[in-house]
Each structure stands twice: as structure tokens, then as C-alpha cells.
Amino acid sequence: MEILVILVPLALSLGLAGLAAFLWSLKSGQYEDLDGAAWRAIADDDPPQEVQVQAKR
């Protein structure tokens, strides 16, 4: 039972830290452009290998 004296405040403080981090991420604009990250992941920014080889010659 004595362990609850440590675990309950620890759980509450970790929960509050997680909530604070989430609210900070909302305030800093982390969730404003949800589609942009998906399109950047599939964008083909690098030219094909054969074009890179011809450009070096």
C-alpha cells in the first residue's frame, strides 16, 4: 500500500506532462497541414539513376 504514495503522484505528473506536451503541439501548429506530410512522403524528388549518371559525364 505504501507504494501507492509514490505511484499515484507519479502517474498524475506523467499524465499532466503528456497533456502539456499535447497542448504545446496544438499551439505551435503541428496539426495544421495533415495532407502535406503525406504528399511529401510519396513525392519523387530525386531524378532517376540514369539521369544522374548522364549528368556526371
N, C-alpha and C positions, 0 to 999 in steps of 0.2 A: 504494500500500500504506500510505502514511503516513496517509491519510485514515481508515483503519480504527481508528487510535488515537483518533480523535475520535468516529467514528460508533458504535462498539461501546459505549463507556460512555454515550453519549447515548441509544442505543436501550434499554439496560438501565435507565437512570434514568427514561425516559419510561414504560417498562413497569411499573416499581415505583411510579411516581406514579399510574398508572391503577389498579393493584391496590389501592393505599392509598385512592384515592377510592371504589372499589367496596366495599371493606371498611367504610369510613366510612358509606356509604349503607346498607349492611346493618345496621350497628349503630344508626343513627339511625332505623330503621323506615320507610324509603322504600318497601319492598316488602310491607308488611303488608296494605294494603287495595287489592288489584288490581281488584276489581269496582267499588268506589266511584267511581273516576275515570271508568270507562266509563258508569256511570249518570248521573253529574253532567254529562257531555258531552251527553247526549241529553235531559236534564231540561228541561222548558219552564217556566222560572221567570218569564219576562216575560208579562204579560197581553196578549191580542190588541190590535191598534192601535185598534179601535173602542171598546174598553173604556177605553183611556187617554184618548181624545178625549172621551168622555162624562164621565169623572171630572173633566176640566178645566173643564167648563161649570158 
